[in-house]
């Protein structure tokens, strides 16, 4: 039965009643919200993140949305909170609180499962049943993979890839492609990000997974430079036909650092035709670059257009928790136990990329071995100084809480307590805002430091203070004054 919405004119609030059929049902209201959202985001984002949502309840000033998983909920809060809040306010005529409910909570839906259910292309949707796929797999000659070098590094696997907030979306998409290369609409899959953030590891993990799971598939990993050199060599040797047949015979083509195709017109033309041939055959293409396709310089428009056909996912700089996890994993692999303060010190100071992080760890182990020194904080400081220069002092969430409490004359323990007193709520929200601004901690970590609160509470606090600062000069001055005191304390 549809739940209908009535409007209480006396109190100015929306109330719910199953018997009231005079006003629009909740389903219709949510469809209006989604119509507005659809006009504001691209089609891929809408299908991936909004189509699976349904409205469960609307009670007074709260709407409950049903979503597939906890990961899904966190992604919406992190990336689309403002949009959903704005749209629901527009359609309902009043700002309401947004809450989430996990569908079928006893069966946790992973990010990978969600991607696997993404809309397929018309060609792929008619590919046939699992039995047909199995028969096709068996019909492939095993000889197809014999003497074929995939050029993959066997160490680059999903098992060795540390998952965190900064790379979760890209990893989920990559695993979906690895599990079902002919069955997603992510073709090509383009993964982009800065230097040393793990793009090469992730794209090769797709190849290694497929090599292991589908023995008859031909997988090839190359860099854009390798493709260019091979193409020029084929021209010189008059073997373009052989070159073309080789690249078009693979089932999964992985090309790293496509930004280096820039300015190489003939190479681009040939890669364009290779891309088209593979795509038309339903073969999977995975690409990596240091920026999104639309920002690539020196590439012709038709090639950029092809790169945007599928899914583009970014890998960001790892947050503090991910950096700590990486150090723990690497030290465990090397069978070395590092003191917690050493791990935390390195993770706090080496923030730019994973390669520097691993470089510091290698340097630490080398110095300890060659100089017969104990692995402690002093040695860690020496190594980090040699890698990134003089170390910086980092503000902590605890320090932010202390200074905010002092400035607003609120007992520090109340900021972490459950009290809803107005002056305490303000102090808590300012502290959460500054924690998000001044630390690399995730929303979940910030919430834990404030009495185990949910990440959505942190988002709400951040938005509240940001809005207040834009409209109230006194509030802006107060927050800036506290921020200045915190930052001056780092000098």
N, C-alpha and C positions, 0 to 999 in steps of 0.2 A: 504494500500500500504506500502511495506517495505521502510524504509528510508535508503538510501545507503550512504556509506562513501567514500569520495575521499581524496587523499593526495596532498596537495599543496607543491610541491618541492621547490618553491621559498622562502616560508615563514616557511617551516618546521612545519606547523600546519595542523590538520585534519579539513576539512570543510564538511558541509552537503549540499546535493542537491538532490531533489526528482528525477531529470531527469538522474542523473549519475548512471548507473548500472554496471560500470566497476569494482567496488570493492565490497568487502563483505558487505552484509546488516548488520544493527545494531544487529538484532536478532542473526545472526550467531556469531558475535563478542562476544555478551553476553553469548551465549552458550559455547564458548571457555573459557571465564572467569569462568563460573560455573563448567566446567569440572576440572579446576585447583583447585577450592575451594573444590570440592567434594573429591579430593584426600588428602586434608589437614585437614578436620574435620570429626567427626564421623557421622554416618548415621542419627541419631536422630537430631543432630544440623543442618545438611544440610536440612532435610525435614522441620524442624520447622522454621529456620531463613533465608534460602536462596531460597528454591523452590518458595515461594510467591513473590520474587522480579522479576520485569521485567525492562528492559532498555527502557526508554521513548525517550530520545534524546541524541545525541552526537554533541556538538557544540564547535568548536575550541578546547579549552583545558578544557572543562567541560562535564561531563556525568551526566545525570539526571536519577535517579533510582526511579521507582514507587513502593511504599510499602503500606501495608494495613492500617497502623495507625501511629499516633504520637508516641505511646509507642514502636511500632516496630522500628521506626526510631531511637529513643533514645537508644534502646537496641543495635542496630547495631553499632551506634557510640561509645557506651561505651565499647563494647566487641569485635567488629570485624572490627573496622576502619582500623587498620594497615594491616589486611589480605586483605580487599577489595582494599585498596590503592596499595598494593604490586602486587596483581593479575592483576588489570587493567593496571598498569604500564608495567607488563611483557607482556601482550597480545597486548597492543596498541603501545608498544615501546617508550612511553614517559609518564611522570607523568602528570596526569590530576586531576582537581578538581572534587570532588564528591558531588552532591547535591541530595536531596530527594524530592519526590512529593507524597503527600498522595492520594491514590486512593479513589475516591468517597468521597471527603472531607465532603460532607453534611451528610453522614452516618458514624459516627465515629465507627470504629471497636475496640471493647475492647480487652484486653489481653485474657479474658476468651473466647470470641468468636473465637479468633485465635486458642486457644488450642482445642476448641470443633471441629475445622475443621482439626485437626491433623489426619494423616493416621491411619485407624483402622486396627486391625488384621483381617485376613481372616475370622476367626470365627465370629467376631463381625460385619463385613461388610455384612454378609448374614443373619443378625438377623431378618430382615424383616422391614416392614413399621412402621410408628408411630401407625397405627391402631392395628397392631399385638402386638406391645409393650403394648399398652393400654389394649388389651384383656388379655395379659399374666398377667399384673398387677392386673386386676380385678379377675383373676382366682385364685390368691393367697389367701389362707384362712386368714381372719383377725386374727384368733386364733393363727397364727404363731408368732405374736408379744406379745400375752398376757402373762403376768407374766415373761417377758424376760427383764432382767436388762442389759442395754447397758453399764453401768459403765461410762457414760459421765458426765462431768461437764456442766450444762446448761449455765453457764456464758461464756463458750468458743465458741463463734460464729464468723462468718465472719463480722457481724455488729460491734462487739466489737474489732476487730483486726485492728490495725492501719497500713495502707498500706504506704509503702515508697520505695525508690530506693533499699534499702537493702533487701527487702523481696518480691518485686513485682512479680518476676518470680515464686517463690515458691507459692505465694498466687493465682496467675492466674492458675497454674497447679492444685492446691488443689480445687479451685472452679470448674474447668472443670470436675474433677473427681466427685465432689459432685453433680453436675448437671446431669451427665450422666455416672454413674459408669460402665456400660457395654459397653459404646460407645467410649472410647478412647484407645489408645495403651499404656497408662501410667499404666501398671499393672505388677509389683507393682510400686506405687509411693513412692519414698524414699526421705524424707526431712531431711537434716542434717545441723548441725551448732553447735556453742559453747553453753555453759551452759547459761540459762536464756535469750535466744534470741526469745522465743515464738514458738518453735517447737511443744510442747504439745498443746498449744492453737490452732495452725493451723490444726494439724491432728484431734483434737477433733471437730473442726469446721466443718470438712467434715462429721463426724458422726452425729452431731446435725442437719446439713442441710438435710441429707438423712432421718433421723428419722422424721423430720417435713414434708418433701415433699413426702416420699413414706412409707406410714404407714404399709405396709405389709412386709417391709424389716427388716431383723434382723441385727442389727449393734452391734458390740462388740469392746470395747476399753479395752486393757489390757497392762500392762508393761511386758517386757521380764521376770522380776522376778516373776510376778504373774503366767505367763505361766509355768515357771520352777517349782514353788511350786505346782501348780495344777497337773502337770505331775508326780512329785514324789509322791504326795498324791494318785494319781490314781494307781501307781505301788503298793504302800503299801496296798491299799484297793482292789487290783485285779479288778479294774474297768476301765481298759484301753479302752475297747470297748465303754463304755459310754462316756469317755473323748473324744475319737476320734469322735464319732457321734455328740457330742455337738459342737466342734470347726468346723467341716465340714458342719454344718447346717447353718452357718451365711452367709449373703450376702455381708457384708463388715467387714473385720477383720483389726483392727488398733492395731499395736504392737509398743509400745513406747520403746526407748532406747535399740535397738537390739544389741548394743555393749556388753551388759551384757550376751549375749549368749556365749561369748568367753570362751573357755576352758570347756564348759559343753557338752561333746560329745553326750551323750544319748539324752539330750534335743534337741540338734541340729538335730540329726537324726530324731526325731519325728516331729520337726517343719518342717523339709525338706519335709516329706511325707504329712503333713497337708498343706503346701504351694502348693505342686504339685496338691493335690486333689482339693483345692479351685480354683487354676488357670485353671485347666482343665475344671472345671464347669463354667468358665467365671465369677467367683466371684472376687470382687475387694479386693486387699490387699494394705494397706497403712502402711509404716514403718517410724520410725524416729531413728536417731543415731547422735552421736557427731562428726562423720566424714564420708566421702564417703565410700561406700561398699568396694572398693578395698583396703582401708587402715585399715579395721577392723582387729584386732589381735585375734588370737585364734579361728577363724571360718574356717571350712573346705571349700575347693575351690568350691565344687558343690553348697553349700549354697550361697556363694558370687556371683557365676555365676547367680543364680536365682534372687538375689537382683538387678542385673544389667540388667535384661530383659526389664524393663520398663523405667521410667524416674527418674533421680536423680536431685534434685533441692536443692540449698543451701540457708540458711538464714544467712545473715551477720549481723555484729554489726550495730545498727541503726545509721544513720547519724544525724546531728544536727537537721535538720527540723523534722525528724521522732521522735526524742526524745522530742522535744517541743510539737509536736502533741499528743504524748502519755501522757505527763504531763497535757496538757489542757483537754484531754478526761477524764483522771482519776479524775481531780479536779472537772470537770463538773458533773461527776457521783456522787461525794461526795457533790455536791452543795456548793462548796467552790470556791470563786473567789481569785486567787493568783495574786499578782502584777507581771507585765511583767518582771521586773528585777530579781525577785526571780526565775521564771520559766527559764529564760535564764541562770542564774547562775548555777542552778542545771543541766540543759541540757549540759552546756559547760564542767562541771567538772565530771559528772557521765557518762562515755562513754562506759564502758565495756559490760553491759548487761541490759536488761529491768527489771530484778528482783531488781537490786541495785537501779535503777531509781524509781521504785515503793516503795522500802524500804525507800528511802529518803523522798518521799512524805508522806508516812504513819508516819514516824518519825517527820516530820515537823508539821503535823496536831496534832499529839499526844502531842508534846512539847508545841505547842500553847495553846492547851486545858488544859493540866495538870498544866502548869506554868502560865496560864493566860497572855501569851505574845502575842504581835502583830506579825503577819506574815510579816516579813520584811527581808531585805538582811542579817542583822546581825544574825537573827535566822537561816536563810538558811545556812549561813557559819558554824554555830555551828553543825547543823545536818549533813551536808556533811562531815565535818571534822571527825565526829564520825563514819561515814560509810566507807569512803575511805582514811582517814588520812588527812594530810595537803593538802589543795587545791592547785592546780597548776594554774599559770596565763596562759591564752590562747591567742595566737596571733589572731588578727582579719584581715579580708581582707583589711579594711581601713588602718590599721597599715602597712601592706605590701605595699599598694599603696603609702603611705607617704614616707616610707624609700626608696623604689625603685626610686621615683621621686627625692628625695634628692641626692641619690648616682649618678644618671644619669643626674641630673640638668635639669629635665623636669618639667614644671608646672603640679601639680597633677591633675588639672581638664582636662588636655589634654589626660591623660591616659583613661579617661572615655568618651572622645569626639570621633567624627567620623573621625578625621583626619588620613590620610594615610602616613604622613611624616615618613621617614625611622627610624629616631631616636625615634619617639614616638611609632611606631609599635614595635620596639625592647623592649622599656620599658614596654609596655603593655603586650607583650608576656612573659617577665621575671616575671612580677607581677602575671600573670595568672598561670604560671608554679609553682611559690612559693605558691600561694593560694591553688593549688591542693596538693602540697607536705606538707604544714604546717597546713592546717585546715581540718576539717571534713565536710566542705561544699560540697554540690552536685555540679555537673557541671552547672546545671541550675542556682543555687544560685550565683556561681562565675560569670557567664555571666551577671546576673542582676546587679552585682556590677560594671561592666565595660560598663555602658551605655546601658544595656538591650540586650547585645549580646547573640547569640544562643549558646547552649552547644557545638555544633560542632566547633565553633570558639575557644572555650577553649581547646578542644581536639587537634585542629590543632596547637595552640600556644604551648601546652605542648610538642607535638611531635617535633615541630621546635626547641625549646630550648634544648630538650634532644638530638636531632641529632647534634645540633651545639656544645654542650658540649663534645660529643664523638669525634669530629673531630677538634675542635679549642681550644687549651689550654687556650688562652686568654679569650675566652667566658666562659669556665669552671671556670676559676679563678674569673671572674667578678661575676658570679652567686653565687659561693661559698662564696665570700666576703660579698655580700648582705645578703645571708642566715645567715651567721654567725652573722652579726649585728642584724638581726631580732631576732635570737634565744638568743643572749646575752642580749637583751632587756627584755627577759622574766625572767631573774634571779633576 
